[in-house]
Amino acid sequence: MTKAQKLLLLASAASIILWAVPVARYLTIPLTYLNTHFHELAHALMAIATGGIADYIHVYADGSGVTPVAGGSIFLIASAGYPGTALLGAALILAGRTEKSAQTALKALSIVLGLSLLLFIRGDAVGVISAILWIPALWLLALKTKGDTIKVVTQFLGVQMSLTAFQALLILLNISATTDTHSDAQILQQTTFIPDIVWATLWTVFSLIAVGTSLKTAWSPVRTSRER
């Protein structure tokens, strides 16, 4: 295992621990806001994809969020948030395989967040301010960081997004200090009569598989020449 890979694992483990500490979690709140933006965007896009309408995206000061929708498939819309961020996180981890793809991925995140700000974020000071700060931050990270640094940064953001489902499980178990007033798992419990803890557990398992598989692929040796 390389030094960069060890650094990624240590930073990721530290961030997960901080989620469960009432005071220390505020050190990770900027990351929480970023994750929530894309989590809620997944709900909005699924609403549109299933024939519904997404009214707006709100990101609250405690890191939770809400996306009121009308129409569409409630089951698919409620299911989209955590699996959506897990897949996006896995894509970022894979993008961190090379410097060029990591740079492209960070720029793409910046652009998508900018479009989300224009299309969905309304009357939401925390959402607007956090998006305005993250958009240039992601772009500058893409331009200013190089080599192993940009790879670790991109993969760290990917791990954070992928493991938001784990945070949801901690919330339901009353371990995390984060509040989640609009729980996707509770919506699915009302829709399917399957307990919310089951949904949170399934999302956590899915996210862990996504992280593990993408890290294994990203950390495999890069071939520099074609096999003949």
Number of C-alpha atoms within 10 A of each C-alpha: 6 8 8 13 16 12 13 20 15 11 14 19 13 11 19 18 12 18 25 18 14 12 10 14 18 16 12 14 15 15 18 22 23 21 25 26 26 21 26 30 27 22 27 27 16 25 26 17 14 14 11 18 17 21 16 20 28 23 25 15 15 15 22 21 22 22 21 14 20 13 13 17 17 19 14 15 25 22 20 22 24 31 23 21 28 29 19 22 28 29 21 29 32 25 23 31 24 15 20 15 18 27 24 17 22 26 21 15 18 22 16 15 21 16 12 19 21 11 13 17 22 14 11 14 14 17 24 18 12 17 23 15 12 20 20 15 15 20 19 15 18 24 14 10 15 16 11 16 15 24 27 24 21 29 30 22 22 28 32 25 29 31 26 26 26 23 21 26 22 20 20 18 11 12 15 21 18 21 15 16 10 12 19 22 24 20 16 21 17 11 12 11 10 13 13 20 18 14 20 25 18 16 25 24 15 20 27 19 15 23 26 15 14 25 20 12 14 21 15 10 8 10 7 6 6 5 5 3
